Every structure is written in C-alpha cells, then in structure tokens.
Amino acid sequence: VAYVMSQPRVRMRDIYYRTTMGVGSVVNVDFGAIMHNQTLGDKSSRLYYELYLNDTIRLAAGHRDVSLGMYGVDTMRFGAPVPDSVLWSSAQPTRLSLRLKNRIEGRDVEFYNVAVALRELGYENGIFTVNKQMCDMTWCEVSPNATVADVEQLYKGGTRAVRFTAGAVKEEVLSYCDAKGMYVALTAP
C-alpha cells in the first residue's frame, strides 16, 4: 500500500495595499491578499495578518477566512487605522512590516514578511502631492542598470527624485531609495 501526501494548494497570488488620509491624525490602510485554489476540490484557508512598526510595536492584527471552489480565486481584504506619524515621506522614510501566514487544514503553509511604505500619492494639474502635501520634485534620469552605489552618489549630491528609464530595476536599488526617502518613477518599456 502506498500513500501519497500532497500539500494543500491554496496560495497567495498577490498582495496589495492602499492608503487614504482619514479624519484628524488617523490614516486608513486597506490591505488585500489575492488567494488562488490550485486544486480540483473545494478548499478553505485562514490568513493571519500582523502589521508592525520597527518590528516591535504591533499596530494591527487579525485573521480572515476564505472558502474557494475548484480553481477559485478571491481577495481577502482587511484594514487598519494607523496614526499619521507612521506615514512614509521623504523627510521620514518609515517602513512597516506586514506579516502574513496562510493556514490550510490546520497546517501553516505560507509565510510572508513584506516591507510596507504607507503613503497617499496624488498628481493633479502638474503638481505631485504626498500625504496631501505638495511636493516640489526635480527628477534625475537614471539607467535601470544603476547600482546602489550609483544611487547613493546621487543621494549624497542632493537628488531626492529619480526616474529610471525603461528596463528592470534591481530590487536592492528600489529598497535603498525607499529607505532613504527618495521618490522613484519607473518607465515602462
């Protein structure tokens, strides 16, 4: 007799978030995890989430349940009110940590720790706004092949907004820009 054990195949396909300014000093953050059942049968999943500041202060936590039919897809949404002091800006490049855990049939099968930079962006009549504050941005054109050292030189020279020309930009370069509070524009090929 042979037994075949397979892992439950409900996976997170994508994660997104949106920030909107609330009333007073409260910011509303809406998160979503797109779940996909990759099996021929019905499956249920429980997604646990935690939002941390500096890996020590828990701003929000909870869980959401979803039941998916064969090859089903659904979005699990959850929100959190956070203080506006944790918003990302050029002057204060705060990044939060979103921790996600996918539990199926009592087994924890997926874990994600996503760096999140909360901000509300706007562009109207040629004016950029970040968190409803007008931003004067002078853009510097940069090759997508630029290294962290290249961008660091620009930062030391006073550049706070970079526009990458068409091509794939390295993840470590984008992380450096986020950590330093640099605005980034990516150009589609």
C-alpha positions as CSV (number, residue, x, y, z in Angstrom):
1,V,0.0,0.0,0.0
2,A,1.4,3.4,-1.0
3,Y,0.2,6.7,0.3
4,V,0.7,10.0,-1.5
5,M,0.7,13.1,0.7
6,S,0.3,16.4,-1.1
7,Q,0.4,19.9,0.3
8,P,-2.8,21.9,0.2
9,R,-2.6,24.2,-2.8
10,V,-4.3,27.4,-1.8
11,R,-1.7,30.1,-2.4
12,M,-1.4,33.9,-2.1
13,R,-1.1,35.1,-5.7
14,D,-0.6,38.8,-4.9
15,I,-0.6,41.3,-2.1
16,Y,-1.6,45.0,-2.4
17,Y,-2.4,47.9,-0.1
18,R,-3.9,51.4,-0.4
19,T,-3.6,54.3,2.0
20,T,-6.2,57.1,2.4
21,M,-6.0,60.0,4.8
22,G,-8.7,59.9,7.4
23,V,-10.0,62.4,9.9
24,G,-7.5,64.1,12.2
25,S,-4.3,62.2,12.7
26,V,-5.7,58.8,11.6
27,V,-4.8,57.1,8.3
28,N,-6.9,54.2,6.9
29,V,-4.9,51.4,5.3
30,D,-6.7,48.8,3.2
31,F,-4.8,45.5,2.5
32,G,-5.7,42.7,0.2
33,A,-4.3,39.2,-0.5
34,I,-5.4,37.5,-3.7
35,M,-5.9,33.8,-2.9
36,H,-6.0,31.1,-5.5
37,N,-7.1,27.5,-5.1
38,Q,-4.9,25.3,-7.3
39,T,-6.8,22.1,-6.6
40,L,-9.7,20.2,-8.2
41,G,-11.7,20.3,-4.9
42,D,-13.0,22.9,-2.6
43,K,-10.5,24.3,0.0
44,S,-10.7,26.7,2.9
45,S,-7.9,28.9,4.1
46,R,-7.3,31.2,7.1
47,L,-5.0,34.1,6.6
48,Y,-3.4,35.6,9.7
49,Y,-2.0,39.2,9.5
50,E,0.1,41.5,11.7
51,L,1.3,45.0,11.0
52,Y,4.4,46.1,12.9
53,L,6.3,49.3,13.3
54,N,10.1,48.8,13.9
55,D,9.4,45.0,14.3
56,T,8.3,45.7,17.9
57,I,5.1,47.7,18.0
58,R,2.1,45.9,16.7
59,L,-0.3,48.3,15.0
60,A,-2.9,45.8,13.9
61,A,-3.6,42.0,13.8
62,G,-6.3,39.5,13.0
63,H,-7.4,36.9,10.5
64,R,-9.7,36.3,7.6
65,D,-11.3,33.1,6.3
66,V,-12.0,32.2,2.7
67,S,-13.6,29.1,1.0
68,L,-12.7,28.5,-2.6
69,G,-14.1,26.1,-5.2
70,M,-12.1,24.3,-7.8
71,Y,-9.5,26.7,-9.2
72,G,-11.3,29.5,-7.4
73,V,-9.8,33.0,-6.8
74,D,-10.9,35.5,-4.2
75,T,-9.5,38.6,-2.5
76,M,-9.2,38.6,1.3
77,R,-9.4,42.2,2.5
78,F,-8.5,43.7,5.8
79,G,-8.0,47.2,7.1
80,A,-6.3,49.0,9.9
81,P,-6.4,52.6,11.2
82,V,-2.9,53.8,11.9
83,P,-1.5,57.1,13.2
84,D,-0.3,59.6,10.5
85,S,3.1,59.6,12.2
86,V,3.9,56.3,10.6
87,L,3.4,57.6,7.0
88,W,6.3,57.4,4.6
89,S,7.7,60.7,3.3
90,S,11.0,62.0,2.0
91,A,11.7,63.6,5.4
92,Q,10.6,60.5,7.4
93,P,11.0,57.3,5.4
94,T,9.2,55.0,7.8
95,R,8.6,51.4,6.6
96,L,6.3,49.0,8.4
97,S,6.4,45.2,8.4
98,L,3.3,43.3,7.2
99,R,3.5,39.6,8.3
100,L,1.2,37.1,6.7
101,K,0.6,33.4,7.5
102,N,-1.6,31.1,5.4
103,R,-3.1,28.2,7.3
104,I,-4.9,25.4,5.5
105,E,-6.5,22.4,7.2
106,G,-4.5,23.2,10.4
107,R,-1.2,23.5,8.7
108,D,0.8,26.7,8.2
109,V,1.9,26.6,4.6
110,E,3.0,30.1,3.6
111,F,4.7,32.9,5.4
112,Y,5.4,36.4,4.1
113,N,7.1,39.4,5.7
114,V,6.5,42.4,3.4
115,A,8.1,45.8,3.9
116,V,5.3,48.4,3.5
117,A,5.8,52.2,3.0
118,L,2.4,53.8,3.6
119,R,1.7,57.0,1.7
120,E,-1.1,58.6,-0.3
121,L,0.1,59.8,-3.6
122,G,-1.6,62.3,-5.9
123,Y,-0.9,64.2,-9.2
124,E,-3.2,66.9,-10.4
125,N,-2.5,69.9,-12.7
126,G,1.2,69.1,-12.8
127,I,1.6,69.0,-9.0
128,F,2.6,66.0,-7.1
129,T,1.2,65.5,-3.6
130,V,2.4,63.0,-0.9
131,N,0.1,62.6,2.1
132,K,-1.9,65.6,0.8
133,Q,1.3,67.8,1.0
134,M,2.5,69.5,-2.2
135,C,6.0,68.2,-3.2
136,D,8.5,70.1,-5.4
137,M,10.3,67.4,-7.2
138,T,13.3,67.8,-9.5
139,W,13.7,64.4,-11.3
140,C,17.0,62.9,-12.3
141,E,17.1,60.4,-15.2
142,V,18.8,57.1,-14.2
143,S,19.6,53.9,-16.0
144,P,17.8,50.8,-14.8
145,N,21.2,49.1,-14.6
146,A,22.2,51.6,-11.8
147,T,23.7,50.1,-8.7
148,V,23.1,51.1,-5.1
149,A,26.4,52.9,-5.1
150,D,25.3,54.9,-8.2
151,V,22.0,56.0,-6.5
152,E,23.9,56.6,-3.2
153,Q,26.1,59.1,-5.1
154,L,23.0,60.9,-6.4
155,Y,21.5,61.0,-2.9
156,K,24.7,62.5,-1.4
157,G,24.6,65.1,-4.2
158,G,21.1,66.2,-3.1
159,T,18.9,64.2,-5.5
160,R,15.6,63.1,-3.9
161,A,13.6,62.0,-7.0
162,V,14.9,59.5,-9.6
163,R,13.2,58.4,-12.9
164,F,14.5,55.1,-14.2
165,T,14.5,54.7,-17.9
166,A,12.8,51.7,-19.5
167,G,14.0,48.3,-18.1
168,A,14.0,46.2,-14.9
169,V,15.5,47.9,-11.8
170,K,17.2,45.8,-9.2
171,E,15.2,45.2,-6.0
172,E,18.1,46.3,-3.8
173,V,18.2,49.7,-5.6
174,L,14.5,50.3,-5.0
175,S,14.8,49.2,-1.3
176,Y,17.7,51.7,-0.9
177,C,15.5,54.5,-2.4
178,D,12.6,53.6,-0.1
179,A,14.9,53.6,3.0
180,K,16.4,57.0,2.1
181,G,13.1,58.7,1.3
182,M,13.7,59.1,-2.4
183,Y,10.8,59.3,-4.8
184,V,11.0,56.8,-7.7
185,A,9.3,56.7,-11.1
186,L,9.7,53.6,-13.3
187,T,9.3,53.8,-17.0
188,A,7.5,51.0,-18.8
189,P,9.4,49.6,-21.8
